[in-house]
Amino acid sequence: MLFKRVHNVLGPGGRIAIMDFVRGISPRAELFGVNMLVNTKTGGTWTLQQYTDWLNQASFTGMETYTLGDRQVITAHREYQQIFAN
């Protein structure tokens, strides 16, 4: 739902960037997940596939993943809308 709300307020070509410890990629994701579970009601860590699915469901395209140290940055964009004159 959060990604859908972000998509709805972005203009055409707008981008989303998510920085996280992605489970299965970051060596610190499991430890961070334990910390989140201890300190929040529903915290955890998520896989790249989960992020991809959520972004696709929110109509984002062009997903890319970058690693910065032990974290990942996932980016995607809202498609440009083509307007054709008749």
Buried (B, 14 or more C-beta within 10 A) or exposed (E): EEBEEBBEEBEEEBEBEBEBBBBEBBEEBEEBBEBBEEEEEEEEBBEBEEBBEBBEEBEBEEBEBEEEEEBBBBBBBBEEEEEEEE
